Amino acid sequence: MDSVAQSRLKRPLNAMPDPVRDALERRGLLPAFAARPPYQRNDYLGWIGRAKRPETRERRLNQMLEELADGDRYMNMPYRSQRTRKR
């Protein structure tokens, strides 16, 4: 996502592969992905991209999609969005 590239992350930025973007769009989760902090978006993309086997890449993509859809996890850790914390 362009906003990852515009962030102040100090680690290498990961580009969004077309299959990831397609999956996010198909599931209507692009806004949920965009709402996450830049470091989380970058971590997800790097984690998926580093998978050597297609099955692993697919499993990681599905985990990210589930976490975004539920909105309560990040990399299997509890996550509360800024909106949730302010309530």
N, CA, C and O atoms as CSV, one atom per row, in Angstrom:
chain,resi,resn,atom,element,x,y,z
A,1,MET,N,N,0.831,-1.177,0.000
A,1,MET,CA,C,0.000,0.000,0.000
A,1,MET,C,C,0.872,1.235,0.000
A,1,MET,O,O,1.934,1.234,0.621
A,2,ASP,N,N,0.465,2.257,-0.660
A,2,ASP,CA,C,1.267,3.463,-0.757
A,2,ASP,C,C,1.542,4.080,0.594
A,2,ASP,O,O,2.625,4.625,0.807
A,3,SER,N,N,0.598,4.012,1.511
A,3,SER,CA,C,0.795,4.636,2.819
A,3,SER,C,C,1.914,3.962,3.604
A,3,SER,O,O,2.517,4.595,4.471
A,4,VAL,N,N,2.211,2.679,3.320
A,4,VAL,CA,C,3.349,2.039,3.974
A,4,VAL,C,C,4.618,2.726,3.499
A,4,VAL,O,O,5.501,3.026,4.301
A,5,ALA,N,N,4.713,2.977,2.201
A,5,ALA,CA,C,5.899,3.610,1.650
A,5,ALA,C,C,6.058,5.033,2.172
A,5,ALA,O,O,7.181,5.534,2.242
A,6,GLN,N,N,4.982,5.687,2.534
A,6,GLN,CA,C,5.040,7.055,3.008
A,6,GLN,C,C,5.259,7.138,4.506
A,6,GLN,O,O,5.356,8.240,5.046
A,7,SER,N,N,5.339,6.030,5.180
A,7,SER,CA,C,5.495,6.047,6.627
A,7,SER,C,C,6.948,6.346,7.000
A,7,SER,O,O,7.814,6.502,6.139
A,8,ARG,N,N,7.179,6.419,8.289
A,8,ARG,CA,C,8.520,6.680,8.791
A,8,ARG,C,C,9.198,5.402,9.265
A,8,ARG,O,O,10.070,5.456,10.132
A,9,LEU,N,N,8.821,4.269,8.722
A,9,LEU,CA,C,9.446,3.016,9.122
A,9,LEU,C,C,10.927,3.043,8.776
A,9,LEU,O,O,11.316,3.526,7.713
A,10,LYS,N,N,11.737,2.529,9.666
A,10,LYS,CA,C,13.176,2.497,9.435
A,10,LYS,C,C,13.629,1.181,8.803
A,10,LYS,O,O,14.710,1.112,8.217
A,11,ARG,N,N,12.813,0.144,8.919
A,11,ARG,CA,C,13.175,-1.134,8.318
A,11,ARG,C,C,12.752,-1.140,6.844
A,11,ARG,O,O,11.977,-0.283,6.419
A,12,PRO,N,N,13.255,-2.096,6.070
A,12,PRO,CA,C,12.903,-2.145,4.644
A,12,PRO,C,C,11.393,-2.264,4.449
A,12,PRO,O,O,10.715,-2.992,5.175
A,13,LEU,N,N,10.886,-1.544,3.468
A,13,LEU,CA,C,9.455,-1.570,3.166
A,13,LEU,C,C,9.152,-2.695,2.193
A,13,LEU,O,O,9.905,-2.936,1.250
A,14,ASN,N,N,8.054,-3.374,2.427
A,14,ASN,CA,C,7.636,-4.491,1.580
A,14,ASN,C,C,6.513,-4.033,0.666
A,14,ASN,O,O,5.532,-3.439,1.114
A,15,ALA,N,N,6.669,-4.314,-0.612
A,15,ALA,CA,C,5.629,-3.984,-1.586
A,15,ALA,C,C,4.478,-4.973,-1.449
A,15,ALA,O,O,4.660,-6.116,-1.031
A,16,MET,N,N,3.287,-4.501,-1.812
A,16,MET,CA,C,2.123,-5.393,-1.762
A,16,MET,C,C,2.024,-6.174,-3.076
A,16,MET,O,O,1.824,-5.579,-4.134
A,17,PRO,N,N,2.163,-7.494,-3.014
A,17,PRO,CA,C,2.014,-8.310,-4.223
A,17,PRO,C,C,0.562,-8.281,-4.721
A,17,PRO,O,O,-0.368,-8.144,-3.927
A,18,ASP,N,N,0.382,-8.408,-6.018
A,18,ASP,CA,C,-0.959,-8.393,-6.602
A,18,ASP,C,C,-1.891,-9.432,-5.982
A,18,ASP,O,O,-3.053,-9.113,-5.731
A,19,PRO,N,N,-1.433,-10.671,-5.719
A,19,PRO,CA,C,-2.354,-11.653,-5.118
A,19,PRO,C,C,-2.862,-11.227,-3.740
A,19,PRO,O,O,-3.999,-11.534,-3.380
A,20,VAL,N,N,-2.040,-10.529,-2.973
A,20,VAL,CA,C,-2.474,-10.054,-1.652
A,20,VAL,C,C,-3.515,-8.959,-1.833
A,20,VAL,O,O,-4.560,-8.977,-1.183
A,21,ARG,N,N,-3.233,-8.007,-2.714
A,21,ARG,CA,C,-4.192,-6.932,-2.978
A,21,ARG,C,C,-5.513,-7.505,-3.492
A,21,ARG,O,O,-6.585,-7.075,-3.068
A,22,ASP,N,N,-5.435,-8.462,-4.394
A,22,ASP,CA,C,-6.653,-9.085,-4.935
A,22,ASP,C,C,-7.471,-9.746,-3.830
A,22,ASP,O,O,-8.693,-9.609,-3.787
A,23,ALA,N,N,-6.789,-10.463,-2.934
A,23,ALA,CA,C,-7.493,-11.142,-1.837
A,23,ALA,C,C,-8.144,-10.126,-0.904
A,23,ALA,O,O,-9.276,-10.325,-0.464
A,24,LEU,N,N,-7.442,-9.048,-0.601
A,24,LEU,CA,C,-8.009,-8.001,0.254
A,24,LEU,C,C,-9.232,-7.365,-0.400
A,24,LEU,O,O,-10.239,-7.118,0.264
A,25,GLU,N,N,-9.141,-7.103,-1.694
A,25,GLU,CA,C,-10.272,-6.502,-2.409
A,25,GLU,C,C,-11.454,-7.460,-2.486
A,25,GLU,O,O,-12.596,-7.056,-2.265
A,26,ARG,N,N,-11.190,-8.731,-2.798
A,26,ARG,CA,C,-12.271,-9.726,-2.888
A,26,ARG,C,C,-13.039,-9.841,-1.584
A,26,ARG,O,O,-14.262,-9.976,-1.587
A,27,ARG,N,N,-12.325,-9.788,-0.474
A,27,ARG,CA,C,-12.960,-9.935,0.844
A,27,ARG,C,C,-13.437,-8.605,1.423
A,27,ARG,O,O,-14.019,-8.577,2.508
A,28,GLY,N,N,-13.199,-7.511,0.715
A,28,GLY,CA,C,-13.612,-6.202,1.205
A,28,GLY,C,C,-12.807,-5.749,2.411
A,28,GLY,O,O,-13.305,-4.990,3.242
A,29,LEU,N,N,-11.559,-6.212,2.512
A,29,LEU,CA,C,-10.743,-5.928,3.685
A,29,LEU,C,C,-9.649,-4.892,3.445
A,29,LEU,O,O,-8.821,-4.657,4.325
A,30,LEU,N,N,-9.636,-4.274,2.272
A,30,LEU,CA,C,-8.623,-3.260,2.010
A,30,LEU,C,C,-8.718,-2.097,3.004
A,30,LEU,O,O,-7.680,-1.613,3.458
A,31,PRO,N,N,-9.929,-1.626,3.362
A,31,PRO,CA,C,-10.003,-0.569,4.378
A,31,PRO,C,C,-9.484,-1.018,5.751
A,31,PRO,O,O,-8.848,-0.234,6.455
A,32,ALA,N,N,-9.747,-2.257,6.132
A,32,ALA,CA,C,-9.249,-2.767,7.411
A,32,ALA,C,C,-7.730,-2.843,7.398
A,32,ALA,O,O,-7.082,-2.551,8.403
A,33,PHE,N,N,-7.161,-3.234,6.268
A,33,PHE,CA,C,-5.710,-3.286,6.131
A,33,PHE,C,C,-5.134,-1.876,6.210
A,33,PHE,O,O,-4.144,-1.646,6.904
A,34,ALA,N,N,-5.742,-0.945,5.510
A,34,ALA,CA,C,-5.260,0.444,5.488
A,34,ALA,C,C,-5.360,1.098,6.865
A,34,ALA,O,O,-4.591,2.008,7.174
A,35,ALA,N,N,-6.298,0.642,7.689
A,35,ALA,CA,C,-6.487,1.231,9.017
A,35,ALA,C,C,-5.427,0.768,10.016
A,35,ALA,O,O,-5.251,1.391,11.064
A,36,ARG,N,N,-4.730,-0.305,9.704
A,36,ARG,CA,C,-3.696,-0.794,10.605
A,36,ARG,C,C,-2.481,0.138,10.558
A,36,ARG,O,O,-2.254,0.811,9.552
A,37,PRO,N,N,-1.705,0.179,11.638
A,37,PRO,CA,C,-0.494,1.007,11.641
A,37,PRO,C,C,0.476,0.556,10.548
A,37,PRO,O,O,0.481,-0.616,10.172
A,38,PRO,N,N,1.293,1.474,10.037
A,38,PRO,CA,C,2.235,1.115,8.961
A,38,PRO,C,C,3.120,-0.075,9.293
A,38,PRO,O,O,3.382,-0.902,8.420
A,39,TYR,N,N,3.593,-0.185,10.547
A,39,TYR,CA,C,4.473,-1.307,10.867
A,39,TYR,C,C,3.742,-2.637,10.727
A,39,TYR,O,O,4.348,-3.625,10.313
A,40,GLN,N,N,2.442,-2.686,11.065
A,40,GLN,CA,C,1.696,-3.931,10.938
A,40,GLN,C,C,1.496,-4.290,9.468
A,40,GLN,O,O,1.674,-5.443,9.077
A,41,ARG,N,N,1.131,-3.313,8.667
A,41,ARG,CA,C,0.953,-3.585,7.231
A,41,ARG,C,C,2.254,-4.096,6.638
A,41,ARG,O,O,2.252,-5.068,5.881
A,42,ASN,N,N,3.357,-3.457,6.970
A,42,ASN,CA,C,4.654,-3.863,6.448
A,42,ASN,C,C,5.041,-5.251,6.942
A,42,ASN,O,O,5.556,-6.064,6.174
A,43,ASP,N,N,4.795,-5.524,8.221
A,43,ASP,CA,C,5.109,-6.845,8.775
A,43,ASP,C,C,4.304,-7.945,8.087
A,43,ASP,O,O,4.853,-8.984,7.721
A,44,TYR,N,N,3.017,-7.719,7.913
A,44,TYR,CA,C,2.189,-8.721,7.226
A,44,TYR,C,C,2.744,-9.010,5.831
A,44,TYR,O,O,2.905,-10.171,5.454
A,45,LEU,N,N,3.035,-7.964,5.070
A,45,LEU,CA,C,3.508,-8.154,3.694
A,45,LEU,C,C,4.846,-8.878,3.661
A,45,LEU,O,O,5.053,-9.756,2.823
A,46,GLY,N,N,5.754,-8.522,4.559
A,46,GLY,CA,C,7.047,-9.200,4.610
A,46,GLY,C,C,6.918,-10.645,5.028
A,46,GLY,O,O,7.583,-11.518,4.469
A,47,TRP,N,N,6.068,-10.907,6.007
A,47,TRP,CA,C,5.852,-12.261,6.513
A,47,TRP,C,C,5.285,-13.158,5.418
A,47,TRP,O,O,5.729,-14.293,5.249
A,48,ILE,N,N,4.322,-12.659,4.688
A,48,ILE,CA,C,3.738,-13.440,3.595
A,48,ILE,C,C,4.767,-13.627,2.485
A,48,ILE,O,O,4.914,-14.723,1.946
A,49,GLY,N,N,5.472,-12.564,2.150
A,49,GLY,CA,C,6.442,-12.613,1.056
A,49,GLY,C,C,7.644,-13.494,1.323
A,49,GLY,O,O,8.245,-14.011,0.381
A,50,ARG,N,N,8.012,-13.680,2.581
A,50,ARG,CA,C,9.176,-14.514,2.909
A,50,ARG,C,C,8.882,-16.009,2.865
A,50,ARG,O,O,9.807,-16.819,2.937
A,51,ALA,N,N,7.633,-16.383,2.748
A,51,ALA,CA,C,7.283,-17.811,2.684
A,51,ALA,C,C,7.862,-18.413,1.407
A,51,ALA,O,O,7.675,-17.875,0.316
A,52,LYS,N,N,8.553,-19.510,1.552
A,52,LYS,CA,C,9.180,-20.153,0.398
A,52,LYS,C,C,8.209,-21.047,-0.372
A,52,LYS,O,O,8.278,-21.144,-1.598
A,53,ARG,N,N,7.310,-21.693,0.354
A,53,ARG,CA,C,6.377,-22.621,-0.285
A,53,ARG,C,C,5.040,-21.936,-0.530
A,53,ARG,O,O,4.581,-21.158,0.306
A,54,PRO,N,N,4.415,-22.215,-1.662
A,54,PRO,CA,C,3.112,-21.616,-1.960
A,54,PRO,C,C,2.064,-21.910,-0.885
A,54,PRO,O,O,1.223,-21.063,-0.581
A,55,GLU,N,N,2.121,-23.125,-0.308
A,55,GLU,CA,C,1.144,-23.481,0.733
A,55,GLU,C,C,1.325,-22.600,1.973
A,55,GLU,O,O,0.350,-22.191,2.604
A,56,THR,N,N,2.559,-22.320,2.302
A,56,THR,CA,C,2.840,-21.468,3.463
A,56,THR,C,C,2.384,-20.049,3.188
A,56,THR,O,O,1.793,-19.406,4.055
A,57,ARG,N,N,2.654,-19.557,1.990
A,57,ARG,CA,C,2.220,-18.213,1.608
A,57,ARG,C,C,0.701,-18.105,1.698
A,57,ARG,O,O,0.172,-17.116,2.205
A,58,GLU,N,N,0.018,-19.105,1.212
A,58,GLU,CA,C,-1.446,-19.117,1.242
A,58,GLU,C,C,-1.975,-19.168,2.679
A,58,GLU,O,O,-2.932,-18.470,3.016
A,59,ARG,N,N,-1.358,-19.985,3.512
A,59,ARG,CA,C,-1.775,-20.085,4.911
A,59,ARG,C,C,-1.576,-18.750,5.633
A,59,ARG,O,O,-2.435,-18.318,6.402
A,60,ARG,N,N,-0.451,-18.110,5.384
A,60,ARG,CA,C,-0.182,-16.817,6.016
A,60,ARG,C,C,-1.150,-15.745,5.515
A,60,ARG,O,O,-1.628,-14.922,6.295
A,61,LEU,N,N,-1.433,-15.758,4.225
A,61,LEU,CA,C,-2.398,-14.809,3.674
A,61,LEU,C,C,-3.760,-15.009,4.319
A,61,LEU,O,O,-4.413,-14.040,4.704
A,62,ASN,N,N,-4.190,-16.255,4.439
A,62,ASN,CA,C,-5.486,-16.535,5.062
A,62,ASN,C,C,-5.520,-16.112,6.525
A,62,ASN,O,O,-6.539,-15.618,7.008
A,63,GLN,N,N,-4.403,-16.306,7.236
A,63,GLN,CA,C,-4.356,-15.860,8.627
A,63,GLN,C,C,-4.508,-14.347,8.699
A,63,GLN,O,O,-5.261,-13.844,9.533
A,64,MET,N,N,-3.802,-13.608,7.833
A,64,MET,CA,C,-3.918,-12.157,7.825
A,64,MET,C,C,-5.353,-11.731,7.525
A,64,MET,O,O,-5.885,-10.835,8.180
A,65,LEU,N,N,-5.977,-12.369,6.539
A,65,LEU,CA,C,-7.347,-12.014,6.181
A,65,LEU,C,C,-8.310,-12.262,7.343
A,65,LEU,O,O,-9.187,-11.440,7.611
A,66,GLU,N,N,-8.148,-13.383,8.026
A,66,GLU,CA,C,-9.001,-13.682,9.182
A,66,GLU,C,C,-8.799,-12.661,10.301
A,66,GLU,O,O,-9.760,-12.192,10.912
A,67,GLU,N,N,-7.543,-12.328,10.556
A,67,GLU,CA,C,-7.252,-11.361,11.617
A,67,GLU,C,C,-7.825,-9.985,11.283
A,67,GLU,O,O,-8.351,-9.301,12.161
A,68,LEU,N,N,-7.726,-9.579,10.022
A,68,LEU,CA,C,-8.293,-8.298,9.618
A,68,LEU,C,C,-9.814,-8.324,9.708
A,68,LEU,O,O,-10.429,-7.350,10.144
A,69,ALA,N,N,-10.419,-9.429,9.298
A,69,ALA,CA,C,-11.877,-9.532,9.337
A,69,ALA,C,C,-12.388,-9.484,10.780
A,69,ALA,O,O,-13.397,-8.838,11.063
A,70,ASP,N,N,-11.694,-10.165,11.683
A,70,ASP,CA,C,-12.103,-10.178,13.085
A,70,ASP,C,C,-11.732,-8.876,13.784
A,70,ASP,O,O,-12.448,-8.412,14.671
A,71,GLY,N,N,-10.613,-8.294,13.379
A,71,GLY,CA,C,-10.179,-7.021,13.929
A,71,GLY,C,C,-9.628,-7.061,15.336
A,71,GLY,O,O,-9.425,-6.013,15.948
A,72,ASP,N,N,-9.377,-8.262,15.869
A,72,ASP,CA,C,-8.937,-8.349,17.261
A,72,ASP,C,C,-7.571,-9.006,17.447
A,72,ASP,O,O,-7.143,-9.250,18.575
A,73,ARG,N,N,-6.882,-9.295,16.324
A,73,ARG,CA,C,-5.578,-9.945,16.415
A,73,ARG,C,C,-4.612,-9.342,15.407
A,73,ARG,O,O,-5.000,-8.789,14.378
A,74,TYR,N,N,-3.338,-9.474,15.751
A,74,TYR,CA,C,-2.247,-9.123,14.838
A,74,TYR,C,C,-1.168,-10.162,15.066
A,74,TYR,O,O,-0.588,-10.232,16.150
A,75,MET,N,N,-0.897,-10.967,14.057
A,75,MET,CA,C,0.101,-12.033,14.138
A,75,MET,C,C,-0.158,-12.938,15.345
A,75,MET,O,O,0.759,-13.277,16.094
A,76,ASN,N,N,-1.405,-13.315,15.513
A,76,ASN,CA,C,-1.848,-14.190,16.611
A,76,ASN,C,C,-1.711,-13.562,17.995
A,76,ASN,O,O,-1.755,-14.270,19.001
A,77,MET,N,N,-1.546,-12.256,18.054
A,77,MET,CA,C,-1.498,-11.558,19.344
A,77,MET,C,C,-2.739,-10.677,19.454
A,77,MET,O,O,-3.240,-10.196,18.438
A,78,PRO,N,N,-3.240,-10.458,20.660
A,78,PRO,CA,C,-4.398,-9.570,20.809
A,78,PRO,C,C,-4.095,-8.189,20.238
A,78,PRO,O,O,-2.988,-7.672,20.388
A,79,TYR,N,N,-5.083,-7.607,19.590
A,79,TYR,CA,C,-4.922,-6.277,19.003
A,79,TYR,C,C,-6.215,-5.509,19.184
A,79,TYR,O,O,-7.306,-6.022,18.936
A,80,ARG,N,N,-6.073,-4.281,19.617
A,80,ARG,CA,C,-7.223,-3.387,19.712
A,80,ARG,C,C,-6.890,-2.149,18.900
A,80,ARG,O,O,-5.844,-1.531,19.099
A,81,SER,N,N,-7.767,-1.791,17.998
A,81,SER,CA,C,-7.536,-0.619,17.168
A,81,SER,C,C,-7.614,0.642,18.008
A,81,SER,O,O,-8.110,0.613,19.134
A,82,GLN,N,N,-7.131,1.737,17.474
A,82,GLN,CA,C,-7.204,3.025,18.159
A,82,GLN,C,C,-8.648,3.369,18.486
A,82,GLN,O,O,-8.930,3.889,19.566
A,83,ARG,N,N,-9.559,3.087,17.578
A,83,ARG,CA,C,-10.972,3.380,17.804
A,83,ARG,C,C,-11.514,2.596,18.991
A,83,ARG,O,O,-12.278,3.132,19.794
A,84,THR,N,N,-11.125,1.344,19.104
A,84,THR,CA,C,-11.595,0.509,20.208
A,84,THR,C,C,-11.038,1.006,21.537
A,84,THR,O,O,-11.750,1.010,22.541
A,85,ARG,N,N,-9.780,1.422,21.557
A,85,ARG,CA,C,-9.143,1.877,22.796
A,85,ARG,C,C,-9.756,3.151,23.331
A,85,ARG,O,O,-9.774,3.359,24.544
A,86,LYS,N,N,-10.257,4.010,22.461
A,86,LYS,CA,C,-10.784,5.299,22.880
A,86,LYS,C,C,-12.190,5.203,23.437
A,86,LYS,O,O,-12.664,6.150,24.064
A,87,ARG,N,N,-12.854,4.110,23.231
A,87,ARG,CA,C,-14.232,3.963,23.697
A,87,ARG,C,C,-14.298,3.734,25.165
A,87,ARG,O,O,-15.388,3.589,25.719
